[in-house]
Amino acid sequence: MKNYIKQLKYKPVVALLAMALVLPSCELDDIPDPNNPTIESVRENATVDDLNNLVVGTESGMRNVLGTYYDNVGVIGREHYRFSGADPRFTSDLLGAANAVLDNNTFYTTNPWSARYRVVKNTNILIDAATNTELITEEQRQGYLGFAKTIKAHQLLMNLTMMNENGIRLDVEDPDNLGPIVDKAAALTAISGLLDEAADHLQQAGTEFAFPLSEGFEGFSTPSGFLEFNRALAARVAVYRENYAEALTLLQASFFDLDGAFSNGVYYVFSTQPGDQLNPLYFAPNAAGEVRIAHPSYIEDIAPNDDRASKVSLRNAPATQSFLTGRYDVALYATNTDPVPIIRNEELILIYAEANIQTGDLGEAVRALNIIRTGHGLQPYTGPVTEQALINEMLEQRRFSLYFEGHRWIDMRRYNRLGQLPIDRGGDDVWVSFPIPFAENV
C-alpha cells in the first residue's frame, strides 16, 4: 500500500495527515509527495508546527468511515435497519439473511478496519516524531506521546469490537514486517497497557498542551483534562476485561460524576467548512433511498414516560425493504453538524453501576441505576435487588441510554445474550464477530 502525507483541512486548521490509500491491508509503504513534507522529514527534528499538524490530522482521521462502523454494530445489534437503495448488503449480509454471511473482502469489513489503522499509522508517526526531536521541551514531548497513545488505543479498540475473538494486529509500525494478529484477550491487555502508558505521559506533560484540539475536547484539552478522558476509556476497557474493581478505581480518575450532566464528555465534531466532514450518522426525517430505521423493538420495549423515546421519530409513512419494515427514523442528531459522542458521563455512570453489581455492592448499583432512571423520567427501581436482576436492569438502561452509540451488540455479546436479540425473518443470524479482512491473510 502506498502512503503519503496529505494536506487536510479540519475546521480552520490545515493539517498534515499520514494517509493510506483506500485498501484493506495494514501494509503501508511510504513514498514522497512532491507538494508536502515526507514522513521521513517529520520523524527527525520535527518542529512544534510539524507535530501539531499531525495531531490535528489524527483527530480528523478518527471520523473517517464512522457511518459504516455504526451501521455494522447497530444493525447486527438490532438497534436499527440501514435501508439503502444502492447496497442491499446492509439488510442481507449484516442480518444473515438466508445463506448470506459476513464478507471478509467488502466495504463494511475492510473500510472501517483500514480507516482505524490509518489513524494508528498517524499516531505511530507522531510518537516517532515526538521522541526523535530536540526542538520541543520535555513536557511538550510527554503531551504528544500521551495524546498519541490514547488515540491509538481507542482506534485499536474500535477494530477489536468488530473483530472480537478473531483478534486484531497490534504491531503495524514496520510495514514490511507486520506483527501477528493476536486474540481478543491479548489485544485487550495490550490496549489497557497502552492507555496506562499514555496516562503516565500525561501526568508529566505540565499544565498545557503545545497543540490544539477541536471543540469536541472542550474541557479535556489540557493534560489533566485529557487524562480524565484517557481514564474513562480505560474504565470501558476494564469492564470488557471483567476487571470490575479496577474499573471503579479508573472511574475515580476520570470525569465520572454521579451528579453531572449525562452529556458531558468527548465528541467527534463536524462542520460545513470546506474540506471538513459532515456527521455521517444524520439522515433527514422521512428520507427515502438511504435511511436508518429504528428497530421496531426499541419503541415496543421502552417504558412509558421514558424521554429516551425521543431518540427515534415517527415517520409520515413506514419504510420497507427486504421484508423488513419500520415506522420510526433514528433521530439522535437534528442536523448534519451535530457532534457524536466518543465517551460521555452517562456511560460512565452505567459502568459504575455494572462494576458495583459485579463486585457485590448492590445498593450502590441501585443508586447509580436510579440516577439514570429518574434522569429520564422513570420512577426509581423497585425490582429484586439481586445480582441477576440488576444485571438485567443495567443492560436495559444501557440499551436505551446508549442507543446508536455503538454498545448494544457488544454488551449482549459480553453477557452471552446474543440469542436474546430479535430475529426478524426466518433464517436470519446474529453474528458474533466480523472476519479478518482478506488482504490481511495473503
N, C-alpha and C positions, 0 to 999 in steps of 0.2 A: 504494500500500500504506500502510495506516495504522500508526502507530507510537506507542508509549507506553512509559514506564518502569514496570516491573512489579516488585513485591517477590517475591524468590525466596529460599527457604531452601536453604542449601548448607552441610551439616554444621551447626554451631551458629550460623552467621553468617546474618543477614538481609541479602541483597544487593540492590542496585538494578541491574537488568539491562535494558539497552535492547533490547527485543524487538520483532520484526516479526511481524505475523500470519502464519499459515502459508500463504503464497503463494509461487510460484516466482520471481517477479521480484525484482531488486535494488532496485526503485523504492520509496523509503521516504519517507513524508510524516509529519511529527510533529504530534500533537495532544495537548492537555493531558490528564493523568489527574488527576481531582479529588482522588484519595486520596494521590498521591505527587508528588514534585517533577517539574517539567517538564524536558526536556532543556536548554532554554534557561537555566534557573536553575542547572544544573550546569556549563554551559560557561563561565560567568563567575564568577570568585572562588569556585571550589569549595573546600570545606574538605577536610582530610585524610579525614574520615569519608565525605564525598561520593565522593572518589576511591577510597577503599578499597572502598566498596560496588561501584563499577564494576569494580574489579579482581576481586573475588570473583565477581561476576556473569559476567564474561568467562571466568574459568576454568571456572565451572559450565557455561556455554553450549557450551564446547568438546566436551562429552559428548553433545550432542543429536544424534540420528539416527545415532549411531555404528554401530548394528547394521546399518542399511541400507547404509552405506558399506562395511563389512567384507564383507557379503554380496555387494555389487556386485563388488568387486575379487577376492574369494576364489572366487566361483562362476565368473566369466569366466576366472580364472587356474587353474581346475581344481584348486583346493585342497579344495573341499568342495561338496556339494549343499545347497541350502536347500529342504527339503520343507515345504510349507505347505498345510494344509487349507483355508486361506482365500484363497490367491492363487497361481494356477498360473504366474504370470509369472516366478517365480524359476527354474523349470525350462523355460520356453519362451523368453521374450524374452532372458534373460541368457545362455542357452546357444545361442540362434539356432536353435531347433527349427523344422524345416520352413520356412515362409515368415515366421517371426517375426523382427522387427527390434527394436532398442532404440527405445523410445518417448520422444520429447522432451517429453511432457506428462503423465507419470505419476509416481507416488511415488518410484520408485527413481532417477529423474533429478532431479526438482525438489526433493525434500525434503533430500537431502544438500547440494545447491547452496545452497538457501535457508538452511539451518542454519549453514553456514560463513560466508555473507555477513551473517547476523545477528550473529555474533561479530565480524566485520570492522567492522560498523557500531558495535558497542560499543567496539572499540579506537579507532575514529576519534573517538568522543565523548570517550574517556579522553585521547587525545592533545590534543584541543582544550582540554579542561578543565584538564589539567596545564599546558599552555602559557599559558593566559589567566588564571591565578590568581596573586595576590600573597600568598596565605595559607600558602604552603609554602616550604621552603628550596630553594636551587638543587640541592643533592644529591638531595633528595626528588623534585624535578621530573625530574631525569635518570633516576631509578629508575623512575618511572611511564612515561616515554617508552620506556625500554629494554624494559620488560615488554610494553607495548602493541605496539610494532613487531615484537618477536619473535613474539608470538602471532598478530598479523596476517599475518606472513609464513607461519607454519605453516598457518593456515587457507586462505590462498590456494593454497599448495602442495597441500593435500588436494584442492581443487577441480580444480587442474591435473592431478593424477594421474588423475582420472576423464576429464577433457575432452581431455587430450593435445594433439594437433595442432589441435583445434578452438579451443583457447585459452580465456582467461578475461578477465573485466573486472577491471582493476586499480583504476581510479578510480571509487569509488562514494560519494565524500564529499558531493556535491551531488545529492540525489535527483531534482531537476528537470533536471539536466544531467549524466547519467552518462557516464563516459568510454567509449571504444570497447572492444570485445573484441579483445585482442591475441593474437598467435600464441604458440606454446609457447616459442620461443627468447626472445622479448621478455619473456614472463612470468617465465621462469627468471632472466633477467638482473635484472629488477626485484625479484624475491623475494630474490635474493642481495644486491642493494644495500640492501634494507630490513633484512636481517639485519645487514649491516655498520653501517648507521646505528644500529641498536639496540645493537650492541656498543660503539660509541663512547659512547652514552649511559650504558651500564652501567659503563664504565670511569671515569665521572665521578660515580657515584652513591654514593660513600662505602662504608662497611662494612656498613650495614644498610638494608633497605627500610623504608619507612614503612607498608607494607601486609602483610597476612597472606597466605600461600599454604597450600594444603591439604597434607596429609602426602604427597601424590603428588610433591611437590617437596622431600621431605626430603633434605637435603644440598645442595640447589640453591636455597634460599630467601633467600640473600643476593646482593648484586650480583655478587660474584665467582663464586659457585656458579651463578647464573643465566646468567652469561656463558659458562660451560662448556657449559651446555645449548644456548645460542644457537650456539656454535661447532660443536657436534655437528650441529645442524640444518643449519648452513652447509656442513659436510662432506658431508652427504647431498645437498644441492643441487649441490655441486661435482661429484660423480660423475655426477649426472643431466646436468650440462652438459659432461661429459667433460673437466673441468679437474682432472686427477688429481694433478698436482704441488701445486695449490692445496689439494686435499683433504688431502694429507699434512700441509701446514702447518696447516690448520684443526684437524686431529685433535690436534695437539700443544697447542693452546689449549683443547681440550675435556676431558671426563672420560675419554677413551680411556685404557685401561690393559690392556696385554697380559697382565699378571699379576692383573688384577682380576676380581671376580665378574662373570659374564656378565649377571646380573640387575640390576646397578647401573644406575640411570637414572631417568628421569622418567615418571610414570604418571598416567593418569586414575584417580580414586578414586571409590568408590561406598559407599553405606550404606543401612540400612533406616530411617534417621531420617525423620520426617515432612517432606515437601517435597523430599526428596533423590531421587536416581535409583539404580536397581539396574543391575548390569552387564548390558548388553543382549546380550552375546555368550555368556552362560551359558544352557544348557538342561540340565535334569536328565538323567542317563544313562537310556537306554531310553525316552525320552519318545516320545509319539505326537502326531500332529497338526502341531505346529511343531517341527521338528528340524533340526539341522545334521549332515550325514553326511559323514565324511571321504571324499574321493575314493579309490576303490579303489587307485589307483596309489601312494598315499602308503605304505601298508603293503607293497605289492608291490615297491616300489623301495628301501625303506630297508634299510640293511645290517644283518646280524645283530649283536647286542650294542649297537646304537645306542640309547642311552637316550631319544632323541627319539621313539621309538615310543610312549612314554607320553603323547604329546600327543593320541593318539586312544585310545578304549577299545572293546573288543569288546562288541557289543550281545547281549542274550539272543536276539534274533531279527533278521534283516535288515530293513531298511526299504526300501520300494519306492514310487516314484511316477513316472509318465510314462515308463515303460520304463527307469528308472534304479534301480539297487539298490546299497546299501552295507551293510556289516556292522559298521562302526565309527562311533561318535559322535566328533565333535570334542570334545576333553576338556582343553583348556588350562586351564579355570577350574573349580575344585572347588565354588565357591559363587557366589551371585549378588551378592556384595560384593567379590569378588577384583578387584584393580587390573589395568588394561590398559596395557601399555607405550606410551608415545609414542615414545621412543627409548631404547635401552639399550646397554650396553657390548659385548654380543655383536655387534650390528650394526656398531658402530664398529670392532671387530677385523676384521670382514669387509670393511668399507670400506677399511681399511688394507691388507688382502690384495689387494683389487681395484686400488687405486691403485698398489701396488708392482708388480703384474703389468703394468699399463698404462704404467708409467714404466721398466720394464726390470729392476727388482731382483727377479728371480725367486726367488732364495734367501731373501730376506726374506719374500716372499709365501708360500713353503712353510712358513716358520717360523710365520707367523700362522695359516695353514690347519691346521697340526698342533696348534696350541693349541685350535682348535675341535674337531678330530677327537678328540684324546686326552681333551678335556674331556667328551666324550660317549661314551666307552668304545670308541673305534675305535683301530686301530693308525695310526702315522704314515703319511703319504702316500708311496707307492712308485712312482707313475706317472711318465711323462715330464715333465721339467722344461722345458717349452716354453710359450710364451705361450698357445697354443690349448688345450693340455691343462690348464693351470692356470685358464684362464677356465671351462672345463667343471667343474673341481673346485670353484672358487669359487661358481659358480651352484648346484651341487649342495648345498654346505654352506649357502648362503643359503636354499635351498628347505626344508631340514629345521630349521635353527636359527631361522628367522624365519617358520615356518609359522603361518598365520592371523593374521599381524601386518600384512598389507596390502602385501606386497612382491612376491610371485611373478609376478603379471601384469605389474607394472611392470618387473621385472628381465628377463623374457623379451622384453618389448617393446623394452627398451633395447638388447638384443643381437640384435634381429630374429629371434627364435626362437619367435614365437607359433605358427608352424606345427608346432613340436615338442610342443605341448600336446595331450593326448589328446582325440580326438573320440569321444564315447560312443554317439552314434546317427547313422545316416546322414543327411546334410543339416544337421547342427549346424554352427555357426560359432564362431570365436574372434574376438571384437570387438577393434578397435584403440583405439577412443575412444567415449565417450558423446557424444550430441548435445547441443548447447547448448539449454537449456530453451526451450520455445516462447515463453513470455512475454518472453524477452529479445530476441526478434526482431520484436516487434509495437510 
